[in-house]
Amino acid sequence: MFGGGAEAHDVLDAGDVVILLRAWRLASRIRSANVIWTGRTSDLLPSSRRDLEAVARWCGYGQGNAAELEEDYLRLSRRARSVFERTFYGQ
């Protein structure tokens, strides 16, 4: 896995590796759920609440927890973006 190598070579610290892996796993689950639900690939959360609920269920969230999936995705993607910007742009 990329995380061990990046950490071992002092590219990323352990906390950043965890953030990036969690974000990647959630984004991958969302992408797969989109394909399963709609038959199309998409890297975006569905805008329809019905579709978002279906994707949330495929991602392991309980019924009625589409908002929780959305919040988790937004939080993790912001944190991953912060790691990326700090690592590659020195911000």
C-alpha positions as CSV (number, residue, x, y, z in Angstrom):
1,M,0.0,0.0,0.0
2,F,1.3,3.5,-0.8
3,G,1.0,4.6,2.8
4,G,3.7,2.5,4.3
5,G,6.2,3.5,1.5
6,A,5.4,7.2,1.8
7,E,5.7,7.1,5.6
8,A,8.9,5.0,5.5
9,H,10.6,7.5,3.1
10,D,9.6,10.5,5.1
11,V,7.2,11.8,2.4
12,L,4.2,11.7,4.7
13,D,3.8,11.3,8.4
14,A,1.5,8.6,9.8
15,G,-1.4,10.9,10.5
16,D,-1.4,12.2,6.9
17,V,-1.3,8.6,5.6
18,V,-4.3,7.7,7.7
19,I,-6.3,10.7,6.4
20,L,-5.4,10.0,2.7
21,L,-6.2,6.3,3.0
22,R,-9.6,6.9,4.7
23,A,-10.5,9.5,2.1
24,W,-9.4,7.2,-0.8
25,R,-11.4,4.3,0.6
26,L,-14.6,6.3,1.1
27,A,-14.3,7.9,-2.4
28,S,-13.7,4.4,-3.9
29,R,-16.8,3.0,-2.1
30,I,-18.9,6.0,-3.3
31,R,-17.7,5.6,-6.9
32,S,-18.5,1.8,-6.8
33,A,-21.9,2.5,-5.2
34,N,-22.6,5.0,-8.0
35,V,-21.8,2.4,-10.6
36,I,-23.9,-0.3,-8.9
37,W,-26.9,2.1,-8.4
38,T,-26.9,4.0,-11.7
39,G,-24.8,1.9,-14.0
40,R,-22.6,5.0,-14.7
41,T,-19.3,6.0,-13.3
42,S,-19.2,9.2,-11.3
43,D,-16.8,10.8,-8.8
44,L,-19.5,13.1,-7.4
45,L,-22.0,12.5,-4.7
46,P,-25.5,12.2,-6.2
47,S,-27.5,15.4,-6.0
48,S,-30.8,13.5,-5.7
49,R,-31.6,12.6,-2.1
50,R,-33.0,9.3,-3.3
51,D,-29.8,8.4,-5.1
52,L,-27.7,9.7,-2.2
53,E,-29.6,7.5,0.2
54,A,-29.0,4.5,-2.1
55,V,-25.3,5.2,-2.4
56,A,-25.1,5.6,1.4
57,R,-26.7,2.2,1.9
58,W,-24.3,0.6,-0.5
59,C,-21.5,2.2,1.5
60,G,-22.6,0.7,4.7
61,Y,-24.6,3.5,6.2
62,G,-27.9,2.8,7.9
63,Q,-31.2,3.7,6.4
64,G,-31.9,7.5,6.6
65,N,-28.2,8.3,7.0
66,A,-27.4,9.9,3.6
67,A,-26.5,13.2,5.3
68,E,-24.0,11.4,7.5
69,L,-22.3,10.0,4.3
70,E,-22.3,13.5,2.8
71,E,-20.8,15.0,5.9
72,D,-18.1,12.2,6.2
73,Y,-17.2,12.7,2.5
74,L,-16.9,16.5,2.8
75,R,-14.9,16.3,6.0
76,L,-12.5,13.7,4.7
77,S,-12.1,15.3,1.3
78,R,-11.3,18.7,3.0
79,R,-8.7,17.0,5.2
80,A,-7.2,15.1,2.3
81,R,-7.0,18.3,0.3
82,S,-5.2,20.0,3.2
83,V,-2.6,17.2,3.3
84,F,-2.1,17.5,-0.5
85,E,-1.7,21.2,-0.4
86,R,0.7,21.2,2.5
87,T,2.8,18.3,1.0
88,F,2.9,19.5,-2.6
89,Y,2.5,23.2,-2.4
90,G,4.0,23.9,1.1
91,Q,0.9,25.6,2.3
